[in-house]
Amino acid sequence: MSLEGLQRVRIAGATDVIVIGAGHAGLSISYLLSEQGVDNVVLERGEVANSWRNERWDSLKLLTPNWQTRLPGHYYSGDDPDGFMGMSELVDFFDDYAATLEAPLYTNTTVTSLFRDGTTYRVTTNRGTWRAKSVVIATGACNKPSVPKVATSIPAGVTQLTALDYRSPRQLEDGGVLIVGASATGMQLADEILRSGRDVTMAVGEHVRMPRRYRGKDILYWLDRSGIHGQRYDEVEDINRGRKLPSPQLVGSNDKAILDLNSLSDQGARIVGRLMGVRDGVAQFSGSLRNVCALADLKMKRLLNAIDEACPVAAADAAPERFDDTHVDTFPRLTLSFDTANIRTVIWATGFRPDYSWLNVPVLDRKGYLQHDGGIVDMPGMYVLGLPLMRRRKSSFIYGIEDDARDISEHLIQYLDTTRSLNDGIYQYDTGARGHRRSA
């Protein structure tokens, strides 16, 4: 559906939902709402799956195997279920899904403000204004890189990049690379840059170690089958800490290789502790590297024990495995001169944070994060989807969105039912918005 000039679209009663974001979360909730006969519209600042399409490095593959790539009503159907999608394949997967939506989907439509106006929401964009009884925020958790203050102390001649800036080793200057952060992103970038022949130093803080395969199957198979990934947010002892944990040290590769600090050390990476400061061109690292790695090793062993307990070995399973502890120098390096080590690039793999600068309702905490209870925001008719550990441990992964989106859609529909008679006859006036409706 194409809109030109002044248009009048009736959005009344129980059929009035605006979804902000056309990534996997926004597309999924729109699909489920339409399936239940609830009218909705999807607003996207860029293109469908914009972050996956435009804000990822060239060689990135999903951490989850293809058989686990699924959305409500849409599943991987290729001939390599145990492989891992690259970004072009994933974008095609999302485009195909978007083509099945019944709801209007407006791309290149940036939300500039969202207000609560009486019992409805007013959503202003660069292409007009919408009013809605309910809003689903599906803009994701990775809008802005989270770069520590120590970045201001990096020597002036050293290039600094974030994971959103990095595309491939070809863009890097000659010389060594300091990668700060040992989550999935930092580990994958270190592996790729090492293979390009560059010297790499890894500054390691808290991390989640995990084998790619266990007992003959992908580790994510066991996390799913054991019920660990299905654990609900209200069953987690410290939900705030759980939502801030780094992503596990996994890589999607054809050889199903384990990616951990040991494998990077074997390739020649220099492993140091957390970056604490930089003074006179010398980086200073924490002395707790051994303890940090020992804790990650211990937690991995506990995880594997939990899998074995939940999934006893059957005749078709391989026997339980155990993995070497992380190899750490007895006296890890505490300082490193940028000049002496010829470090010319720093890559900040220190995580991301959402951007809610357009949100003009009192639902953010003092650090700028949305306050919600399993995706239900403390504001009538407002919801959020696509955040880590939002309703279950698997919420961080694409396949985890289906259960989350079904829960939120059910709650949202119940909310609409209770307010069905309110605001009947509200109309949207859109001046010049150009959208499209995609249907099967």
Phi, psi and omega in degrees: 000125179252135180249130178229135176069203182284125182233152180234112183239124182281125176229090191239159169057227188280003185250025189244093179227132173251127176255124181256108181117130180243043167272198184296328181288311181297318179297321183293314182292324177297316179301313183291322177296315179297323179300330180265010177080017180264119178292140179205163177227145181246128179248129183230130184293331180234240176253172174303136182054045188301317181296315178295326184284321192237352188233035179228156180284160193300320189267002186300135170237156178299152175282341183261142178293159185303323182297342181262001179273102183206154176225167180305117178078010184213125187225154174297133183230020182278190185255016179226067185298333181267001178277186183227128183292138166275177187292323181294320177295319181294318178299318177299320179300315179290320178299317179299321180292315180301329181293343180269352184293143175270337184280151172298138180234118183254110177271167182052039181236101186268124176285123180257338176198151176223120179239151168265125185237093185071240180258008181234171177249140176250118183247113181260135180230176176289358182231021178128182185237137176243154171239143185213148173279336181217147181227136173246119178270111182233045183270357175086176183251003187239047182280324184227137176296142176262101184252126182291161183297335181300343180301330181290347182262357179294137180307144187301328184278000182263128179285135177245132179230154169252174179296338176283335181275326188289137176237315180195165178300339183296336182275351185277147174290158174299147180118182184282164182231130172258119177254122182257112181120134184237034172278191181304318182296308181301318181294317181294319179294319178300316180298314181294317183289324174300317181293340177279355177099005181269156175281132184233132171247130181252118173268115193249124170249211179300138181209164181245108181273140183201134177285150178292318180232149181212135181050041173082001181226164177300142182301329181290335173299314182288324178296326178284310185294324182287344183089358181297316180288343179272359181299132183282155181299327182277004173256355181275130186299313180235087187295323181297317177293318181301323181286346181256000180296143177293158178292149184294152181284082179232155174221140175271112183216156182296329182271004178055038186286150172281132176244110177214182182296329178296316181293325177290320177299319179298332177275355177108006179291145175268119184258123180229173181281186181300138178288118184258332182182171176222128181223125179053041177077012180242123178281140180243129185244152178295148177270010185264014184305314182300317181293319180298316181290322179297322179294319178296320178297316181297316180294324177296318179298319178296322178297313181294323176297320179295322177296315180298323180290320181282332184231080179305149183294127176257173183301328184275352183269150169285158181291157176305145181241158170227154189238152181301145173296160178294132180277116180233137178303147179302319177235086183299150180297136181253342179221157178204124178280130178300319181290311182298318180276358180054043178279117182251349182220138170244130176247122180271104175253054189253022174094184184224171173217153179286162177242108178244032182297340182269356187268112185250049174226149187281071183234010181256147174277182186293344178263003177088015179261147178294133174268120183210161176244092181062035178095352178263108184282149181282060178201122187309126176082007180249135183223162175225146179221152172091019178260157179299138178047042185291310175234340180211165178298330181280001181301335182289343185255154182304315184293340181285349185288334186298308180296319179298313182295324178295317178299313183293320180296322179295315180295319181296317180296322177297321178297314180298322180298324181285343182242018187304324185276354182272145172060024178295132179099011174289139180237152176257132173246116186242117184263097173087010179292135177245110182236188175211148174250128181252130179221158182297000000 
